[in-house]
Amino acid sequence: MRYEPTHKEKTRKNIVETASREFRAHGFEGVGIAQIMQTLHLTHGGFYAHFKDKDQLVAESSVHALEESLARMLEGLAEGGFPMLLEAYLSVDNRDHPEAGCPLPALSAEVARAEPGPRAAFTAKLGDVFEQISEQMPGATAARREEKVLVLVATLCGAVSLARAVSNPAMSASLLAGTKRHLLSFVAGD
């Protein structure tokens, strides 16, 4: 059977997208290559036609997840500024669906334990996220805007991580709501 010329590229993209969701939902060690390939109705051996190893897939899928998250953040900023970004990020939907949400709360601890290649790819893309969000951040100087973005992203990541971790629904909701209120005033200030 002959495949269209873009078949390999499309298959690789599907593998990266699927791995990105699965890793956010279950962690890097919680999902194997065979499971990802089976989800796509592909053979385990076919994986190696696209990637040299799991670390390469971890790197590419992490970058993909960060790109998706950045696009959503920039869309929120364009539609309603930081209030819209905070509303979406600190939402019950983002809390309850790590597979579709920002990879930072889901994968930061995983990336910290990853091999140097995936860590370097994640770090480079995260730097891009910081840079693009800081362009939208209020602040008197570029240095102050960059600092505010680092605090903003770290706080968002921590709040969603904790909101996912606690078993008390009221505490989880309070973490999201309180963080949102605090960050609204933090972003507006200089």
Backbone bond lengths (Angstrom), bond angles and torsions (degrees), N, CA, C in turn:
res aa  C-N    CA-C-N  psi(-1)  N-CA   C-N-CA  omega(-1)  CA-C   N-CA-C  phi
1 M - - - 1.446 - - 1.531 108.95 -
2 R 1.307 116.12 132.62 1.465 122.16 179.35 1.518 109.07 -91.23
3 Y 1.320 114.17 137.63 1.466 120.13 176.31 1.513 109.64 -101.74
4 E 1.308 115.76 152.94 1.461 119.57 175.70 1.532 108.89 -66.29
5 P 1.329 117.35 156.92 1.464 120.91 -174.66 1.540 114.23 -57.83
6 T 1.311 117.65 -27.28 1.464 120.03 -177.27 1.533 112.98 -94.09
7 H 1.335 116.88 5.56 1.463 120.78 -176.15 1.527 112.60 -57.08
8 K 1.318 117.23 -47.85 1.469 120.34 -177.07 1.530 110.51 -63.36
9 E 1.318 116.49 -42.46 1.466 120.97 179.32 1.531 110.97 -63.08
10 K 1.336 116.84 -43.45 1.468 120.69 178.75 1.520 111.48 -64.93
11 T 1.318 116.57 -40.73 1.459 120.73 179.50 1.527 110.22 -63.46
12 R 1.314 117.02 -44.81 1.466 121.34 178.81 1.531 110.01 -60.04
13 K 1.327 116.77 -44.40 1.461 121.32 179.18 1.529 110.32 -60.77
14 N 1.332 117.53 -43.40 1.467 121.48 178.50 1.530 111.40 -62.70
15 I 1.325 116.76 -38.84 1.464 120.24 178.36 1.530 109.82 -64.35
16 V 1.328 117.36 -45.48 1.470 121.30 -179.62 1.529 110.64 -62.69
17 E 1.326 117.22 -45.02 1.473 120.87 -179.47 1.522 111.31 -63.98
18 T 1.315 116.73 -43.41 1.462 120.67 179.49 1.522 110.87 -65.98
19 A 1.316 116.81 -45.25 1.461 120.65 178.49 1.519 110.70 -61.79
20 S 1.311 116.82 -38.90 1.454 120.87 179.21 1.526 110.87 -58.82
21 R 1.312 116.98 -46.33 1.475 121.14 178.32 1.529 111.02 -66.24
22 E 1.314 116.24 -47.19 1.466 120.59 -176.92 1.531 111.75 -64.50
23 F 1.321 117.62 -41.21 1.467 120.34 178.73 1.527 111.15 -65.71
24 R 1.337 117.12 -39.94 1.466 119.19 177.87 1.526 110.75 -65.17
25 A 1.306 117.31 -33.87 1.462 120.83 -178.94 1.526 112.88 -79.31
26 H 1.343 117.88 -36.56 1.464 120.96 -169.39 1.526 114.84 -126.28
27 G 1.323 118.56 -4.47 1.457 120.75 -177.81 1.519 111.89 85.45
28 F 1.319 115.38 164.51 1.463 120.73 -177.65 1.528 111.71 -66.50
29 E 1.318 116.43 -38.40 1.464 119.70 -179.05 1.532 112.24 -83.15
30 G 1.319 117.23 -17.00 1.458 121.26 -178.04 1.512 114.21 -82.65
31 V 1.332 116.36 -5.32 1.463 121.25 -178.28 1.523 108.67 -135.41
32 G 1.316 115.19 130.02 1.456 119.96 178.04 1.517 111.73 -102.06
33 I 1.297 114.48 166.42 1.467 121.21 178.36 1.526 110.10 -58.89
34 A 1.330 116.34 -43.46 1.468 119.70 -178.12 1.524 111.15 -59.58
35 Q 1.319 116.85 -40.80 1.471 120.46 -179.69 1.531 111.05 -65.76
36 I 1.318 117.08 -42.79 1.469 120.72 178.99 1.526 110.15 -62.24
37 M 1.320 116.03 -45.97 1.458 119.88 -179.04 1.527 111.26 -66.68
38 Q 1.328 117.16 -38.17 1.456 120.51 178.87 1.530 110.97 -64.24
39 T 1.334 116.90 -38.16 1.464 121.23 177.22 1.525 110.96 -57.19
40 L 1.317 116.12 -33.67 1.466 121.91 -179.14 1.528 112.86 -94.01
41 H 1.327 116.49 4.42 1.468 122.37 -177.80 1.525 111.17 59.87
42 L 1.328 114.28 41.66 1.461 121.75 177.32 1.523 108.44 -119.86
43 T 1.316 116.30 161.50 1.458 119.98 179.85 1.517 110.72 -83.40
44 H 1.333 114.18 151.07 1.459 120.90 177.50 1.525 110.56 -58.39
45 G 1.311 116.80 -42.45 1.458 121.17 -179.66 1.519 113.16 -63.60
46 G 1.340 116.74 -29.25 1.461 120.77 179.22 1.521 113.25 -65.34
47 F 1.307 116.58 -20.01 1.468 121.40 178.31 1.522 110.88 -54.81
48 Y 1.323 116.02 -41.26 1.466 120.85 -173.00 1.524 113.40 -75.48
49 A 1.305 117.28 -4.55 1.464 120.06 170.95 1.532 110.11 -78.99
50 H 1.336 116.28 -13.44 1.464 121.57 -176.10 1.530 113.81 -116.05
51 F 1.326 117.03 -30.95 1.462 121.88 -174.54 1.517 109.95 -138.04
52 K 1.333 115.77 146.82 1.469 117.75 178.87 1.522 111.60 -76.74
53 D 1.353 116.39 -30.42 1.459 119.92 179.21 1.531 110.06 -165.71
54 K 1.316 115.38 177.55 1.463 120.56 -178.40 1.523 111.41 -63.47
55 D 1.332 117.84 -34.66 1.466 120.10 179.64 1.522 111.91 -59.32
56 Q 1.316 117.38 -38.50 1.463 120.17 177.27 1.524 110.29 -64.23
57 L 1.320 117.17 -41.02 1.466 120.98 177.52 1.527 110.74 -66.51
58 V 1.316 117.77 -41.17 1.465 121.49 176.96 1.522 109.79 -57.67
59 A 1.321 116.90 -46.67 1.468 121.36 -179.75 1.526 110.85 -61.50
60 E 1.318 117.10 -51.25 1.464 120.37 -176.60 1.522 112.52 -67.55
61 S 1.315 117.47 -38.00 1.458 119.35 -179.54 1.529 111.08 -72.20
62 S 1.314 117.67 -32.56 1.477 121.10 176.30 1.517 110.75 -66.69
63 V 1.313 116.04 -44.41 1.466 120.45 177.25 1.526 109.80 -62.43
64 H 1.318 116.90 -42.82 1.462 121.06 178.05 1.527 110.87 -58.21
65 A 1.327 116.66 -46.11 1.469 120.68 -179.76 1.528 110.95 -62.99
66 L 1.323 117.43 -40.17 1.467 120.38 177.45 1.528 110.92 -65.52
67 E 1.326 117.17 -38.76 1.469 120.22 177.74 1.526 111.16 -63.29
68 E 1.335 116.99 -42.10 1.468 120.59 176.89 1.527 110.90 -61.63
69 S 1.316 115.53 -45.00 1.464 120.19 -178.63 1.524 111.00 -64.93
70 L 1.314 117.03 -42.79 1.466 120.78 178.16 1.524 110.35 -61.19
71 A 1.316 117.09 -42.32 1.468 120.11 179.33 1.524 110.66 -60.81
72 R 1.342 117.07 -42.62 1.466 120.24 178.09 1.530 111.29 -64.80
73 M 1.335 116.60 -40.75 1.463 120.01 179.10 1.524 111.22 -64.01
74 L 1.315 116.44 -45.26 1.465 119.94 179.89 1.530 111.02 -65.47
75 E 1.320 116.31 -35.87 1.467 120.31 176.59 1.531 109.77 -64.16
76 G 1.316 116.79 -44.73 1.464 120.78 177.52 1.520 111.70 -61.47
77 L 1.315 116.32 -41.51 1.470 120.28 178.08 1.521 110.73 -63.08
78 A 1.334 116.99 -42.09 1.465 120.71 -179.39 1.525 111.14 -66.73
79 E 1.326 117.38 -35.96 1.466 121.21 -177.41 1.519 113.04 -79.08
80 G 1.338 116.73 -38.09 1.466 117.51 -173.32 1.513 115.00 -154.00
81 G 1.330 116.57 20.98 1.450 119.92 177.96 1.522 112.34 67.63
82 F 1.334 114.63 -162.26 1.461 119.33 -178.19 1.528 113.38 -63.45
83 P 1.337 120.37 -33.09 1.465 117.61 175.82 1.536 112.55 -57.46
84 M 1.326 117.60 -40.33 1.468 121.35 179.29 1.537 110.29 -68.83
85 L 1.331 117.67 -42.37 1.458 121.29 178.29 1.527 109.88 -59.46
86 L 1.334 117.27 -46.95 1.462 121.55 -178.72 1.529 111.51 -65.66
87 E 1.307 116.41 -39.97 1.475 120.78 179.13 1.529 110.28 -59.87
88 A 1.320 116.77 -44.54 1.462 120.39 -178.74 1.529 111.69 -71.77
89 Y 1.318 116.77 -44.22 1.463 120.07 -175.58 1.522 111.29 -68.53
90 L 1.319 117.05 -41.73 1.460 121.66 -177.11 1.523 111.42 -94.01
91 S 1.311 115.35 36.49 1.463 121.41 -178.08 1.525 111.20 -95.13
92 V 1.318 114.83 159.89 1.459 121.48 174.56 1.528 109.30 -62.63
93 D 1.311 117.19 -36.40 1.461 121.22 179.94 1.534 110.71 -61.35
94 N 1.332 117.57 -46.57 1.465 120.61 178.65 1.526 110.23 -65.66
95 R 1.323 116.36 -39.51 1.464 120.27 178.66 1.528 111.17 -61.98
96 D 1.327 116.30 -44.87 1.458 121.16 -171.58 1.527 114.88 -85.91
97 H 1.317 117.74 -8.62 1.469 120.73 -177.47 1.525 111.56 -131.02
98 P 1.330 117.06 70.67 1.463 119.34 -179.07 1.530 113.23 -60.37
99 E 1.321 116.49 -28.66 1.466 119.63 -178.62 1.518 112.79 -64.08
100 A 1.317 117.07 -23.09 1.468 121.30 -178.51 1.523 112.14 -111.23
101 G 1.308 117.85 -6.51 1.458 121.31 -173.99 1.514 113.69 -95.64
102 C 1.304 113.59 -168.98 1.463 120.95 178.87 1.530 109.64 -61.19
103 P 1.337 117.39 137.34 1.453 119.55 -178.94 1.530 113.78 -75.84
104 L 1.324 118.26 -13.35 1.460 119.08 -175.27 1.530 112.61 -61.23
105 P 1.343 119.99 -52.00 1.458 118.08 178.53 1.529 112.95 -66.85
106 A 1.311 116.86 -30.85 1.461 121.04 -176.53 1.524 113.08 -81.52
107 L 1.324 117.70 -33.62 1.461 119.32 -168.42 1.523 116.44 -121.35
108 S 1.310 119.45 -6.29 1.468 119.37 -176.02 1.527 112.50 -55.71
109 A 1.324 117.53 -47.40 1.463 120.01 179.11 1.527 110.95 -65.49
110 E 1.319 116.55 -34.71 1.464 120.93 177.72 1.537 110.57 -65.25
111 V 1.320 115.93 -45.50 1.467 120.55 -179.40 1.530 110.17 -63.34
112 A 1.317 117.11 -36.91 1.464 120.69 179.53 1.526 111.47 -59.40
113 R 1.318 118.07 -27.69 1.468 122.68 179.61 1.535 112.21 -97.41
114 A 1.306 117.14 -1.69 1.472 121.08 -176.09 1.528 111.41 -76.70
115 E 1.287 114.71 169.09 1.464 122.07 176.44 1.529 110.10 -67.36
116 P 1.328 117.88 163.83 1.473 120.65 -177.52 1.530 114.91 -57.83
117 G 1.318 119.07 -36.29 1.469 121.07 -178.91 1.516 112.87 -61.76
118 P 1.329 118.00 -54.83 1.460 118.96 176.94 1.530 113.16 -61.44
119 R 1.319 117.40 -37.71 1.479 120.04 178.65 1.522 110.61 -63.34
120 A 1.320 117.20 -42.21 1.470 120.90 -179.39 1.527 110.80 -65.47
121 A 1.326 117.29 -42.30 1.473 120.85 179.11 1.522 110.21 -63.78
122 F 1.324 117.30 -44.65 1.456 122.84 178.66 1.527 110.34 -61.34
123 T 1.323 116.57 -46.17 1.469 121.66 -179.09 1.517 111.41 -61.16
124 A 1.319 117.15 -45.01 1.470 120.93 -179.73 1.525 110.73 -61.95
125 K 1.327 117.37 -44.93 1.464 120.42 -178.91 1.523 110.65 -69.37
126 L 1.319 117.91 -37.66 1.459 120.66 177.16 1.527 110.54 -62.69
127 G 1.321 117.26 -37.38 1.469 120.63 174.97 1.513 111.39 -59.94
128 D 1.322 116.45 -38.71 1.471 121.42 176.44 1.527 110.78 -64.87
129 V 1.329 116.62 -41.03 1.471 120.96 177.17 1.529 109.26 -60.06
130 F 1.325 116.79 -49.38 1.461 120.69 179.39 1.532 111.30 -56.76
131 E 1.313 115.39 -45.43 1.470 120.25 -177.47 1.531 111.65 -62.93
132 Q 1.319 116.78 -46.31 1.470 119.54 -176.77 1.528 112.50 -69.59
133 I 1.320 117.20 -35.65 1.462 119.70 178.02 1.530 109.82 -72.38
134 S 1.324 117.77 -36.37 1.476 119.67 -179.09 1.525 111.64 -65.04
135 E 1.321 116.84 -25.72 1.469 119.29 176.55 1.523 111.48 -64.79
136 Q 1.317 117.41 -23.02 1.465 122.54 -179.56 1.535 112.62 -97.56
137 M 1.316 116.88 -10.99 1.460 122.48 -172.40 1.522 111.72 -78.15
138 P 1.337 117.51 132.08 1.462 118.73 172.67 1.529 109.71 -67.72
139 G 1.308 115.10 147.13 1.468 120.26 178.13 1.508 110.12 164.15
140 A 1.314 115.58 149.85 1.464 121.00 -174.64 1.523 113.09 -70.62
141 T 1.331 116.72 -34.13 1.460 119.72 -177.26 1.522 109.70 -130.78
142 A 1.323 115.70 161.58 1.466 120.19 177.32 1.526 110.35 -61.48
143 A 1.314 117.28 -39.69 1.461 120.70 179.89 1.532 110.63 -62.61
144 R 1.316 117.40 -42.04 1.462 120.67 179.44 1.525 111.15 -66.55
145 R 1.344 117.98 -40.34 1.463 121.45 177.92 1.528 110.49 -63.04
146 E 1.327 116.52 -42.13 1.467 120.55 178.70 1.522 111.00 -63.53
147 E 1.327 116.93 -42.52 1.458 120.94 178.45 1.529 110.57 -62.63
148 K 1.315 116.82 -43.22 1.459 120.74 -179.65 1.532 111.37 -63.41
149 V 1.315 116.86 -37.03 1.464 119.79 178.82 1.528 110.44 -66.61
150 L 1.316 117.59 -41.66 1.464 120.02 178.53 1.529 110.43 -59.76
151 V 1.320 116.41 -45.38 1.464 120.78 178.92 1.528 110.24 -65.39
152 L 1.318 117.18 -43.92 1.459 121.64 179.81 1.522 111.11 -57.67
153 V 1.315 116.84 -53.23 1.466 120.87 -175.99 1.528 110.82 -65.37
154 A 1.322 117.33 -42.55 1.464 119.92 178.60 1.525 110.88 -62.26
155 T 1.311 117.12 -40.60 1.459 121.09 179.94 1.523 111.20 -68.29
156 L 1.323 117.42 -43.15 1.465 120.64 177.13 1.523 110.75 -59.19
157 C 1.315 115.68 -48.11 1.465 121.24 -178.82 1.522 110.63 -60.21
158 G 1.320 116.48 -47.30 1.457 120.35 -179.36 1.513 112.63 -64.17
159 A 1.318 116.66 -41.76 1.473 120.19 -178.86 1.521 111.41 -63.57
160 V 1.319 117.27 -45.22 1.470 119.61 -179.57 1.530 109.96 -68.18
161 S 1.325 117.37 -39.88 1.471 120.24 177.98 1.519 110.99 -58.34
162 L 1.324 116.48 -48.24 1.464 120.07 -179.70 1.530 111.55 -67.76
163 A 1.331 117.38 -40.11 1.465 120.61 178.93 1.525 111.00 -61.58
164 R 1.329 117.19 -32.64 1.468 120.71 176.49 1.519 111.36 -75.29
165 A 1.316 116.93 -32.34 1.462 121.30 -172.01 1.520 114.16 -78.50
166 V 1.313 117.61 -33.80 1.463 118.97 -173.59 1.524 111.37 -77.34
167 S 1.323 115.38 148.73 1.465 120.41 -179.38 1.525 112.55 -92.29
168 N 1.318 117.35 -6.97 1.458 122.41 -178.77 1.531 108.96 -92.76
169 P 1.346 118.84 111.36 1.466 120.79 -177.33 1.532 113.85 -59.58
170 A 1.328 117.35 -37.20 1.467 119.96 179.58 1.531 110.51 -66.65
171 M 1.324 116.94 -41.30 1.462 120.37 177.84 1.529 110.38 -63.97
172 S 1.313 116.48 -41.41 1.458 121.22 179.11 1.527 110.75 -60.30
173 A 1.333 116.26 -47.42 1.467 120.61 179.03 1.522 111.07 -63.65
174 S 1.328 117.16 -38.84 1.468 121.12 179.16 1.524 111.60 -65.29
175 L 1.328 116.76 -37.94 1.466 119.83 176.88 1.527 110.62 -59.49
176 L 1.315 116.70 -45.28 1.467 120.69 -179.33 1.524 111.17 -67.52
177 A 1.319 117.62 -48.19 1.468 121.65 -176.23 1.526 111.47 -67.30
178 G 1.318 117.08 -44.35 1.463 120.31 -179.68 1.516 112.24 -64.80
179 T 1.306 116.39 -40.50 1.466 120.63 178.13 1.521 110.19 -64.02
180 K 1.324 116.38 -41.40 1.464 120.43 179.45 1.532 110.53 -60.73
181 R 1.323 117.15 -47.93 1.477 120.63 179.43 1.529 110.89 -59.78
182 H 1.307 115.91 -46.25 1.467 119.84 -178.56 1.529 111.18 -63.17
183 L 1.311 116.69 -45.51 1.466 120.19 -176.49 1.540 112.10 -69.39
184 L 1.307 117.82 -32.21 1.473 119.15 176.01 1.522 110.76 -58.54
185 S 1.328 116.61 -44.35 1.459 118.78 179.55 1.527 111.13 -74.90
186 F 1.320 117.62 -34.16 1.473 121.18 178.47 1.530 110.84 -62.47
187 V 1.329 116.65 -47.65 1.471 120.75 -178.38 1.528 110.97 -63.26
188 A 1.320 116.97 -40.84 1.473 120.91 -177.77 1.518 112.17 -68.31
189 G 1.325 117.61 -30.93 1.462 120.84 -177.75 1.506 112.84 -78.08
190 D 1.313 115.49 171.07 1.466 119.90 178.31 1.497 107.15 -128.46
